[in-house]
Structures are given as C-alpha cells and as structure tokens.
Amino acid sequence: MLFFFVFLAIGILTGVLSSLFGFGGGFVLIPVMYLLLPGFGVPEAFIMHVAIGTSLAIMIANSINSTISHHRKQHVIWPIFFRLAPAIAVGALLGGLSAPFLQGNILRYLFILLVVYTIVMSIRKKSFLDVDGLKFTLPTPFKTSSLGLGIGFLATMLGVGGSVITVPFLRKRGLAMLHAVSLANPLSLPIAIVGAATSIATGLQQPGLPEWCLGFVYMPAFLGIVLGGFIGVPLGTRIAQHLPDRLFSKIYLILLVVVVLIMVFE
C-alpha cells in the first residue's frame, strides 16, 4: 500500500511535467523506475525494458489527458500535428519492434546520449531560448516526414515520447514554447500506443518477470502513476499558460540536465 502512494505522488509530478513540458512522464519515470524496479523482483537484464514499457503505457494516459487540457485552452495547433503524426506513427512501429533486441544497458546509454545531444544543440542554437521575431515554418514535406520517422523510432525505442526532439525542432522553426509543448503531447500518442503494445507483446514471451508485470509493463506503477496524473495535468496546464516564453525554455533545459545526471550517476 505504501508503494501505491509513492507511485501516486510520482504520478502527480509526471502529470505536471506532461502538460507543462510535453514529456509524457518518460524523462522522470525511466530514471525513477530504473531505481525502484529491482526492489520489486524485476531481473536485472529486464530492468530497463520494464522501465521503458511502463513509461510508454503511462504516456498514453498522460498524453491524452494533457492534450485534452491544452486543447480546451486552444494551445494545440492541429495542422502542425497532422503534418508530423503519420511519419511518427511509422517510426514508432519500427522502434517498438527494434527495442527488444537491444540490451538494457545499451538502451540506457542511448537515452543519456540523446538527452545530452539535445541539451548541447539547444544551447548552441540561440533560437531555442528566444524565438521573438521568428516566423514559424515547417521544412519540405520530405524533410518533415524524415524527421517524423526519426522521432517515432528513437522515442519509442527509448520510451521517452517525442518531446526531447519535437520541442527543440519546433522552437528552431520559430514556435512559442507553450504551443511547442502542447503539440508534444498528441505527437507522443502514436509513440506511446505502438511502444506500449510491443512492450506488452514481447514481454509476455520472457520468463522470470514478476506476476504483477503485464509483459514489460509493471501494473502497480502504471495504475498509481496514471491516477496521480489526473491531479497533476491540470496543474501543469495552468502553470504553462502563465510562464514567460524565455523562462519556460530555460526551465525545460535545466530539467533535461537533472535527468542526465540522475541516469549517469545512478
């Protein structure tokens, strides 16, 4: 019972981060689950796989919840979503099928490298911190589709949603932070749905997982964190619409640094 309330508290935090930064919870959940899962009998070889699978399943609920919350306040620019979503869905399928063939440590290192790359490139390109005066444009359809494939593949394989790639990309193209993080939520849905389904299917074939696991999804964590998300998401949405754009982008980068440090020094 105690652990359920721990998961509930984590769910409130991830709900806030989902609606505030478009993370869907992945960047917080994966390090936290990586630390907690050994205590629940998850074999070492599968810790990262279960952390990712659980994160992806939770991301479905958080992304839907956050999308509805932001849509009600007219933060989501749907034409941009429809340009990117089909390619992301295809990339998500490829990433979900590829993930089970990689060792847990390899996934962990890829996760760290992806976040570090995002931080470095966002700091180097000043447009991430300041989009004043920039007019938003998308690249050619081919480049947009190629980017979508990459987002879907990497995000599903690593269980982090697309925010770490889509938000810097949309900022570079001149989009305000509020609209960028609002779009990251519905764009994470194809990643979450495909990734969670493949995590369940491939995990069911693995012996030695605890009885509370549905494939690579640890159900007590899923239920507690999703419930907490219904409290956290509305709070994050309210905060997001009042944050100045430049401060918003700085907090986003600081949070990424914290996540990297957690994963490196665990």
N, C-alpha and C positions, 0 to 999 in steps of 0.2 A: 504493500500500500504506500509506503514511504517513497518508493521509486516512482510510483504513478504521479505523486505530487511534484517530484523532481522533474519528470517529463512534462507535466503541466506547466511548470514555471519556464522550462526551456521553450515550450510551445508559445507562450505569451511573447517571449523575446523574439523568436523566429517569425511570429506573426507581424510584429512591429517592423522587423527588418525586411520582411517580404513586401509589405506595402510601402515602406519608406525607401528601400534601395532596389527592389525587384529581385532580391536574391532567392526568393522561394525557400529560404532557410538553409540551403545547401552549404554555404560557406561557414555557417556556425554549426550546423548539425553534424557535418562529417568529422571535424575535429572532436566535438563532444562525444559523438557515438564511438569514435575510434578509441577514446579514453575509457568509456563505460562498458562497452560490449564484452571485453574479456571477463568481467565480473558476472556476466550472465551465461557463461559457458560456451560462448562462440569460439570455435577453434581459431588459433592464430592465423592459419592460412586463409580464413574467410572473413576476418575482421573488417578489412577494407571493403570487401564485396557487400557485406551486410550493412555497413555504414552507408555506402552509396545507394544500395537498393532501398533502404528505409528512407533515406533522404529524398529519393525520387518519388516514392509513394506519398510522402508528406507534401512534397512540392505540388502534387495535383490539387490537393485541398487548398493549400495556401495560395496558389496561383489563381484558382477560380475565385476564392474569397476576395483576394486583393484586386483582381480585375473588376469584379462587380462594384467594389467600394470606390475605385478610381473612376469607373465608367459613370457612376451616379453623379460624380462631380465634374464630368466632362474633361478628364485629364488624358484619356486614351485617344490617340489619333489613329483611327481604324484603317484608313487607306495604307499607311505605312505597314501595319500589321499584315495586311493581305499581300503585300509585295514580298515580305520575308518568310511568312509562315510555311508555304508549301515546301520550299527547299529545306527549311529547318526540320520539317517532319521526315523528309527522306534521309537527311543526315543523322537524325535521331535513331532511325531504324538501323542504319549501318553501325552507329556507335554502340547501340544496345547489343547487337549481335557480336561485336568485336570484344567487348569488355570481359566476358568470362574467360577469354583465352590469355589474359594478362595476369601476372602475379600481383598480389595485393600491394607489395612494396613499389612495384613499377607504377601502379595507379597513384600511389601516394606521391611519388616523385614528380609525376606528370602534373598532378594537381598543384604542387608547390611551384613548379616551373611556369605553369600557365598564369598563376596569380602574380608572380614576380615580374613576368613579362608585361602584364597589364599595367602594373604599378609604374614600371620604368617608362613605358611608352606614353602613359598618361601624363607623367611629369615632364617628359621631353617635349610633348606637344602641348603648348600653352592653351590651345583651343579647348582642352578638356576643362580647364578651370574658368575660362572666360569665353563665352560664345556671343557676347554683345556685338551687334553689328553684322553677324554672320547670317546668311540666308540658308535655310535648310534645303538640301537637295540630296537625292539618292544617286548612286552611280548608275552605270548602264545595267539593263536587266541581267546580262550575263554575269557581271561582277556582283550584283546583288544576290543572284542565285548561288554563285560560288561561295560567297560569304555565308549565306544561309546554310549551305551544306556543311561548311566547316564548323559553324556554331552548333548545329544539331549533333554532329559527330562527336566533337570534343566534350560538349556539355553532358551528353548522355553517358559517354564512357566514363566521365569523372563524377557524375551525379551532382552537378552544381547549378543546373539551369543555365540560361544563356546570358544572364546579366553581366558577367565579367567580360564578355565580348561585345554584346549588343549596346550596353550603355556607353563604353568608350567610343564605339563606332558611331552611334547616333550623336554623341557630343561633337565628335570630329566633323560631322556633317552639318553642325550648327543648331542642334535641337536643345531646347531648355531641359534642365535636369529633371524637373517634375514630369515632363512628357516622356523623357527617355526611360525613367524607372517605371512609369506607368505602363509603357509598352513592353518592358521586360517581363512583366507578369503573364500576359496572354501568350507572348512568344515562348515562354517556358513550358506551356502546356503540352505541345507535341513532344518535347524532350521528356517531360515527366511521365506522360502516359506510355509512350513506347518504352522508355527506360525501365519503368516500374514493371510493366508486363514481362519484359525479357528477364528482369532480375528474378521475378517470381518463377517463371518457367524454367530457367537454368538452375536456380537454387533448389527447386524440388528434386532435381536429379542428383544432388550432392548429399552423401551420408554424413552423419555426425553433427548436424545442426541442432540447436535446442528445439524442444517441442513447440515453443511459442513463436518460432520462425515460420512464416509462410514464404517458402523459397528463401530469397535473400532479404526479406522484409521482416524486421523484428516487431511483432504486432503490439506489445505493451507500449513501446516507444511511439509507434505510429498513432495509437489511439489517444495517448496522453498529450502528445505534441499537437495533434490536429485540434483537439478540444481547446487547448490553450491558444491556438491561432485565432479562434473566433473572438477572443478577448483582445489579442494584440493587433490584429489587422486594422480595425477601426482607429485605434490609437495612432498607428503609423501613418495612416492616410491624413489624419488631422494635422500631424506634425509636418508632413511633407508639403502641404499647401501653404505653410507659413514660413518655411525656410528660405532665406535668400539663396539665389542660384549658386553663387560662388562658394558660400559656406557649405551648401549642400554637396557640391562636388568634392570639397576638401575632406569632409567627414567620410564620404564614400571611400576615398583613397586611404585614409587613416585606418578604417575598418579592415581593408584588404591587408594592410601591413600587419595588423594584430593577428589576423588569421594565419598568415605565413609564419609568423613567429611561433604560434601555437603548434603548427604542424612540424616545423623544423626542430624545435626543442623538446617535443614530446618524448 
